[in-house]
Amino acid sequence: MLILSVESTCDETAVAITENGRRVLTDQIFSQADLHAVYGGVVPEIASRSHVEVISRLADHALESAGVTRPELDAVAVSYAPGLIGAVLVGVNFAKSAAWSLGIPVIPVHHIRGHIAANYIAYPELTPPFLCLAISGGNTMLVHVRDYTDMVVLGRTRDDAAGECFDKSARVLGLPYPGGAPIDRLAREGRDDAYDLPRPYVGENPYDMSFSGLKTAVINIAHHAAQTGENIDRAGLAASLCRAVSDALVPRTMAAAAELGLKKIAVAGGVAANSRIRADFQRAAEKAGAELFIPPLRLCGDNAAMIGCQGYYEFLAGHTADWSLNAYANMAL
Ligand code: KG4
């Protein structure tokens, strides 16, 4: 089954063609990061406009590079929530138009389900059930993947996503947007005990998380230093931040896996590219005798191959949409 898939929930326009879920024939990504860098964050209106300009040409390019013709396509999958509403709308309308004109079904895919599915592409042997920590720029959740389309959210951030914490901390450290990767690089030169950053405790659900206090702590350190003329140890602060974020994520994930008796642990989303988090997971999984799945960097960030992969399983479960399909800024998993 050949699926053309579309992703436009934030600042990447992406189109892929996948075969039977896990085989990627082409995976085209146009990143808008340069357009937003000057503002230090994603500007929703600019994101929507850029998606409109790029999406058709990117789809043509995807067909060409996969050597697939339009009549050979069986369905169109689209990331329809959650995300920046204007941005998501572009992808949903493009997908509906393409599917309607070709007389094939349109499959709505939850963006975070897509991130989780990136692991199926990276690890052909991976099958549910498993535990997945999904960490991206806008979402942070711990998910029990009981089956391909049957998932239970065990915990989530109460406020900011882990990626937001990296991006806003990077800004006060004078690093470019998106700040996660530059912080990761800077952290390699610093000591992770240079600053004593908070480890937020989140009320009654042990699997919920919080990152706004950590973000504020980093911003306060930077502002205080700017006002008093003190030098900050930028590499030390970056390393301490990576450690604090990792401390909020890794032990919770391992505790949930132990409680559920799950020996397969997956990590997904842009923040899964972080080297400290990857290393800490590696160590923790080895200690627990669990198998660890983390996609390669290209599949961690937003892409359309993951949407096509999850779309295949949604299709098998009968989850197609009619032409009234809409885009949503928020949506339960
Ligand atoms: O999954 P993604 O591409 O987009 C969303 O769906 O949000 O994630 C983007 C996020 C950004 O916050 C970015 O700073 C972060 O992933 N990120 C990283 C790293 N690479 C990207 N965060 C920490 N360390 C990295 N190496």
Residues whose N, C-alpha, C, O or C-beta is under 5 A from the ligand:
A	BS01	KG4	S136 G137 G138 G163 E164 F166 D167 P178 G179 G180 A181 D184 G269 G270 V271 A273 N274 S275 C300 G301 D302
